[in-house]
């Protein structure tokens, strides 16, 4: 689920992060700001092929983009 979008109910936006420790990494919620940072990192270092990115891959893109 994308946290911070206009379609996210406010109650879910507040409670989902509390349960992130029991959620598998592949299915964790992500904030809109994190998606934007990952998109910028992908645009700077264009991948050779397209892919579907999950939470862990997007966090890795953000970490590599901040170096």
BELSULFEN-V397068 format. One record per backbone hydrogen bond with DSSP energy under -0.5 kcal/mol. NH is the residue of the N-H (numbers start at 1). CO is the residue of the C=O. If there is no record, write none. Layout:
nh = {NH/NH}
co = {CO/CO}
This chain:
nh = {3/3/5/8/9/13/14/15/16/18/19/19/20/22/23/27/28/30/32/35/36/37/38/39/40/41/42/43/44/45/46/53/55/58/59/60/61/62/63/64/65/66/67}
co = {1/30/2/5/7/9/10/11/12/15/15/16/17/19/19/24/25/1/3/31/32/33/34/35/36/37/38/39/40/41/44/51/26/54/55/56/57/58/59/60/61/62/64}
